[in-house]
Amino acid sequence: MTLNRIVKIDFTSDVICPWCLIGLRRLEKALESFKNQSIDFQIEFHPFELNGDLPKEGADKLTMYRKKFGNERVEKMVPFMKAAGLEYGVHFTYSGLMANTFDSHRLIAFAKTKGLQYQLKERLLQAYHEESQNIGDHQVLAENYGKVGGDVQEALNFLASDELSGPVREEINSARRKGISGVPNISIGGVEVEGAESPEVLVQAINKALKTTV
């Protein structure tokens, strides 16, 4: 019996980051190249806040982009991002609200204790970027947790508390201390990849990690 090699992948990201969804899809594409090998890729998601000052109730997404980048840049950015997303089956929408993501990170950490971290992270990225859902809303978060197999009421009770606030805040601060200033940031067996690099670049990083991973 051949034992699987284990390769740890640490994926630092924020739910409101469009490149994080593309980065996840590119990582999944890269991992397909190793599907016939005895390798156990263990992906763990870590929190990051692109804008910790966003209100929980949210603000108009496009208005926020225009404030940050200016009208002219946004007019070019939106079609560019839509085209980039379509290459990986992502259908970006730019309607809806952009809200504070701290509670979404708390719920993702909670989902990890239930074995649902990957499923919820992916679901929330899709909910925000493709379905224009307000991921600052506790009901929205809980319902999406339910869609991946979690208990909706349990999620609502959790979100109403401050459970895991300390550990999640510490993880966010730790990322900053490590020098992570933008996301996605992907560490593959200790080989760091900054940004949503192509599947080809990620395959190279995986191969590099495999040379040092037992």
N, C-alpha and C positions, 0 to 999 in steps of 0.2 A: 504493500500500500504506500503510495506516494503522498507525503504530507504537503499541503499547500504552503507556499511561501507567503508570508504576510507583509503587505506594504501598506503603511499608514499614510492616509492622505488627509491633511488638515486644510479645510476650505474656509477661509475667513471672508465674510461678505455681509452685505446689508440687503434687506428685502427690497428696498426702493431703488437699488442699483441695477439698471438694465443690463450692464455688462456682466453682472454676476449671473444672471439667467443664461446669457449667451455663453459665459465661461463654464457653467455647469454642463450645458449641452455639448460644448467642445470637449470637456473632460470625458463625458460619457462616450463620445465618438472615439476618443483616443483609447479608452479602456476596451473598446470592441476589438482592437488589434491584439489583445492579450487573452481573449475569451477562451481560446483552446489550450491555454497554459495553466498549470497548477499554481495559480497566484490568487491569494485572497486580498483584494483591495478593500481596506476598511476606511470608509470616508466619514470624517467627523466635521460637523459645521461649527464655526466659531463666530461670535457676534462682532459687529462693527457698526458704528453710527456715522453716516455721512453728514447728518445734520441733527444733532441731539436737541436743538432748540425748536424743532418743529412741534406744533401743538398736537395734542392727542386727537382733537376733533378734525384736524386736517385743514389744508388750504388747497385751492385749485392747482392742479399739477402743472398745467401749462403756464399759469401766472408765476409760479415759483421758478420754473425754468427760465422764463423771460427776465425775471429779477436777477437771476444768477448769471445768465449768459448773454442777455440782450436779445432783442427781437430778431435781428438779422441772423445771428448764429443759430437760434432755435429753428428758424425757417429752413435752414439747411440740415440741422441735426435730426429733426423728426423723420424726414424721408430716408436719411442715411441709416438711422437706427432701425427703421422698419425693414429696409432691405437687408441689413445685417442679420436681423432676427429671422427673416423668412428662410435664409439659407439653412437654418437649423430648426425649422418648423415652429418658430416663435412669432406670434402675431401681436406685436406691440400696439397698445392703444395709449393715447395721450389725453384721455378724458378722465374725469374722476378727481379724487383728492389725494394729496401727498401728506401723510401723517407721521407722527413720531413712531419710531419702530421699536422702542425699548420693550414694550409689552409683547410684541411679536417674538423678540429674541428670548424673552422669559418663557413663552409658551413653547418655543422650539427646544429650549433646554429641558422643560418639563416633559415634552414628547420623547426626548432621549431616554428618560427613565422608563418609558413605556415601550421602547423599541420602535418608535415612530418618528425619529428625528428626520431622517432623509425624506420620508413621505411628506411630512408637514412642511419642511423647508421648500421642497419643490412645489407643493400645493400653494403656499403663500406667495411664492414668486410668480406663479401663474395667475393667482387671484388678483394680485396688484397690477402686473404688467399687461396681462391679456384680457382681464375681465373688469378692470377699473374699480376693484373693490377697495374700500377704506380699511386698511389693515391696522389702523389705530383704534378701531371700534371693537370692543370686547366681544360683542355678539358675532360679528363677522369672523373674528379669530376663532371663536369656539365652534362655529358652524363648519369652518374649514377643517378644524381638528376632527370634527365628527366625520367629515368626508373621507378621512384617511384611516378611520377605524377607531378613533378615540371617543370618549364619552363627553358629550357637549356640556352637560351640567357640571361635570368634574372640571372641565376647562374654565367654565364661568366662575366657579368657586375659587379656582386657583388664581385667575386673573384679578379677582376682587381682593385678593390678599397681596402681600408684598413678598411672597415666597420666591426664593431664588434671585431676588433683586440684587443682593450683595454679590453672589458669585458671578452673575451676568455682568454687573458693572465692573467687577475686577477683571473679567476676561476682556472687556472692551478697553479698559485702561492698560492691560497687559499688552494688547496688540499695538497700542500707541508706543509703549515703552520699547517694544521690539523694533520700532521704526516703520511699522506698517502705517502708511498715510493714505493709501488708496486701495480699492478692492475691485475685483476679487484678488486675493492673495492665496496662492495654492502651494502648499509644502508637500512634496511627494517623497516620502522616505527621507526627509531632510533636504531634498533638492527643492529650492524655492523658485517659484514662477510668479512673477508679478504681472497682474493684468489678465485679461481674457485672451491668452495666446491661442494660436491655432492648434488643432489636433496634432499636427505634425511636430510642433515644438513640444507639446505635452508628451507625445510618444518618446521623444528624445530624453526628456526629463525622467520619464518612467524607466527607460533603459539605463540611464545613469544611476538611478536609485537602485535598480536591480543588481548592479555591479557591487554595491556596498551593503545590500540587505541580505541577511542570512535567512 
